[in-house]
Amino acid sequence: MPANQPTSAVSDNLRTLPWKEGTKPLMLAPLQGLTNRAMRALFIDWVRPDTVFTEFMRVSSVSRKNLARNDLKEVASTAGDVPLVTQLVGNSSKALVAAVRKAEAAGARHINLNMGCPYGRMTTGATGGAMLQHPEILDEIIPALRNAISGSFSIKLRAGYDDPEQIFSLLPLFAKAEVDFLVLHPRTVVQKYAGSADHSITGRVIRETTLPVIANGDIRSAAEGLRILETTGAAGLMLGRGAIADPLLFERLRNRNTKDPTETETTDMLHRYLHDLLIRYSKLFCGERQILDKTKNVVAFIDDPAFSKLVSKMKRAKSIVTLTTLIDAIK
């Protein structure tokens, strides 16, 4: 039995990790406002991540519903045979446990707790990365969640709130509570996305814990991703902003192709990607304004200098017709 597997009453079958045994998974990161079920389906149909995550779901400690109806629809959305991890954000063990039960009743098989989002309060009180300011509450929340969750339980977190060494003081708690795996973004919460992700911390964490650790943060090329895997011993990689800018990063990593894409390859990718995305968003979202805004959120991540003028025009588009014309102009 792997070191991270429990000897408790929880079934080993239910505790299966959300990736194939013996592989190093490439995961699509949960990004708020971006990795909705249409985006996840696009990635699955096109580049097939090994694991996908929902956007974080706010767990209310003051409402009986705990989880919004639309969030429960996300939990129940099909991902083919690609494991879907449901990510929760909250700070009340009672509310989180109630949310877990509702999520599992809706079909969730894998639960992740967000302890990394750097953008302030998501619900009442300190949640996401702000939880790291109050490590005393984790002694109650983490074991309570492990006891409530039937399937795998993981945590996505920053290295610390303002001290990148904080993660090391939390590892014993995660191990004792039998957390199944960690996703580590080695910045502090106060850094947000400034500076660089320090994957030397990732490597040190991996050497100090028996839990599988997925490396996340600043993986913008196949060469960088493969370097992180080799130097840290990470169990896998989670791709966020780099994959939203270029979904084919998954294929280059899988094929160990470290060459940067040519301008022609990027042109073909963007044309297909944005056309497909606009079609899918037109089916998921209501009204031209919402469809435009959601598509522009994705366009904002495209940072290839060769396409900067076109991207700028897309971000200013006032209609779907105009945006479609600009997408066609890519080729």
Residue pairs with C-beta under 8 A, 6 or more apart in sequence:
1 7
1 12
3 210
3 211
4 178
4 179
4 180
4 181
4 210
4 211
4 212
5 12
5 15
5 178
6 15
6 178
8 178
10 150
11 150
14 109
14 150
14 151
15 151
15 152
15 180
16 151
16 152
17 152
17 180
17 181
17 212
18 25
18 51
18 83
18 84
18 85
18 109
18 110
18 152
19 25
19 27
19 50
19 51
19 83
19 236
20 50
23 50
23 236
24 229
24 234
24 235
24 236
24 237
25 49
25 50
25 51
25 214
25 235
25 236
25 237
26 49
26 50
26 236
26 237
26 239
26 250
26 253
26 254
27 49
27 50
27 51
27 52
27 53
27 183
27 214
27 236
27 237
27 238
27 239
28 35
28 40
28 43
28 49
28 51
28 52
28 53
28 238
28 239
28 243
29 35
29 53
29 216
29 238
29 239
29 240
29 243
30 53
30 54
30 55
30 56
30 85
30 87
30 112
30 114
30 156
31 55
31 240
31 241
31 244
32 55
32 56
32 117
33 55
33 294
33 297
34 55
34 244
34 297
34 298
35 52
35 53
35 54
35 55
36 55
36 74
36 284
36 294
37 73
37 74
37 77
37 284
38 277
38 280
38 281
38 283
38 284
39 277
39 280
39 298
40 52
40 77
40 79
40 84
41 79
41 280
42 247
42 273
42 276
42 277
42 280
43 49
43 52
43 243
43 247
43 250
44 52
44 79
44 80
44 82
46 247
46 273
46 276
47 247
47 248
47 250
47 251
48 82
48 250
49 82
49 239
49 250
50 82
50 83
50 236
51 82
51 83
51 84
51 85
52 79
52 82
52 83
52 84
52 85
53 84
53 85
53 86
53 87
53 112
54 71
54 74
54 75
54 84
54 85
54 86
54 87
55 74
55 87
56 87
56 88
56 89
56 114
56 117
56 122
56 128
57 67
57 68
57 71
57 74
57 75
57 86
57 87
57 88
57 89
57 99
57 103
58 67
58 68
58 71
58 89
58 90
58 122
58 123
59 66
59 67
59 88
59 89
59 90
59 92
59 95
59 96
59 99
59 123
60 66
60 67
60 90
60 95
60 123
60 124
61 90
61 91
61 92
61 94
61 95
61 123
61 124
61 125
62 124
66 95
66 98
66 99
66 102
67 99
67 102
67 103
72 102
72 103
72 106
74 86
75 84
75 86
75 103
75 106
75 107
75 108
76 106
76 107
77 84
83 109
83 110
84 108
84 109
84 110
85 110
85 111
85 112
85 152
85 154
86 103
86 108
86 110
86 111
86 112
87 111
87 112
87 113
87 114
87 156
88 96
88 99
88 100
88 103
88 111
88 112
88 113
88 114
89 113
89 114
89 117
89 122
89 123
89 127
89 128
90 96
90 99
90 123
90 127
91 123
91 124
91 125
91 126
91 127
91 131
91 134
91 137
91 141
92 125
93 140
93 141
93 144
93 145
96 113
96 141
96 144
96 145
96 148
97 144
97 145
97 148
100 108
100 111
100 145
100 148
100 149
101 148
103 111
104 111
104 149
104 150
104 151
108 151
109 151
109 152
110 151
110 152
110 154
111 145
111 149
111 151
111 152
111 153
111 154
112 153
112 154
112 155
112 156
112 183
113 141
113 142
113 145
113 153
113 154
113 155
113 156
114 127
114 128
114 156
115 128
115 129
115 131
115 132
115 155
115 156
115 157
115 158
116 128
116 129
116 156
116 157
116 158
116 183
116 185
116 189
117 127
117 128
117 129
118 128
118 129
118 158
118 189
118 190
118 191
118 192
118 193
119 128
119 192
120 130
121 127
121 130
122 128
126 133
126 134
129 157
129 158
129 161
129 189
130 161
130 189
131 137
131 138
132 157
132 158
132 160
132 161
132 166
132 189
133 161
135 166
135 169
135 170
138 170
138 173
139 173
142 155
142 173
142 174
142 177
142 179
143 176
143 177
145 153
146 153
146 177
146 178
146 179
152 180
152 181
153 178
153 179
153 180
154 179
154 180
154 181
154 182
154 183
155 174
155 179
155 182
155 183
156 182
156 183
156 185
156 216
157 167
157 170
157 182
157 183
157 184
157 185
158 184
158 185
158 186
158 187
158 188
158 189
159 165
159 166
159 167
159 184
159 185
159 186
159 187
159 188
159 198
159 201
160 166
160 167
160 188
160 189
161 188
161 189
161 190
162 188
162 189
162 190
163 188
164 186
164 187
164 188
164 198
164 201
167 184
167 201
167 205
168 204
168 205
168 208
171 205
171 208
171 209
171 211
174 182
174 209
174 211
175 209
175 210
175 211
179 211
180 211
180 212
181 211
181 212
181 213
181 214
181 235
182 205
182 209
182 211
182 212
182 213
182 214
183 213
183 214
183 216
183 238
184 201
184 202
184 205
184 213
184 214
184 215
184 216
184 217
185 197
185 216
185 217
186 197
186 198
186 199
186 200
186 201
186 202
186 217
187 193
187 194
187 195
187 197
187 198
187 217
196 218
197 216
197 217
197 218
199 215
199 217
199 228
199 231
199 232
202 213
202 215
202 228
202 232
202 234
203 231
203 232
203 233
205 213
206 213
206 232
206 233
206 234
207 233
212 235
212 236
213 232
213 234
213 235
214 234
214 235
214 236
214 237
214 238
215 228
215 229
215 232
215 234
215 236
215 237
215 238
216 237
216 238
216 240
217 240
218 224
218 242
219 225
219 228
219 237
219 238
219 239
219 240
219 242
219 249
220 241
220 242
220 245
220 249
221 242
221 249
221 252
221 258
221 260
222 249
222 252
222 253
222 256
222 257
222 258
223 258
225 237
225 239
225 249
225 253
226 253
226 256
226 258
228 234
228 237
229 236
229 237
237 253
239 249
239 250
239 253
241 301
242 249
243 249
243 250
244 298
244 301
245 301
245 302
245 303
245 304
246 261
246 266
246 269
247 269
247 273
248 261
248 265
248 269
251 257
252 258
252 259
252 261
261 269
263 306
266 304
266 306
266 307
267 330
267 331
268 331
270 302
270 307
270 327
270 330
271 327
271 328
271 330
271 331
274 295
274 298
274 299
274 327
274 330
275 324
275 327
277 295
277 298
278 291
278 295
278 320
278 323
278 324
278 327
281 291
281 294
281 295
282 291
282 320
285 291
285 294
288 319
288 320
291 320
292 317
292 318
292 319
292 320
292 323
295 323
296 314
296 315
296 317
299 311
299 314
299 315
300 311
300 315
302 311
307 330
310 326
310 329
310 330
313 326
314 323
314 326
314 327
317 323
317 326
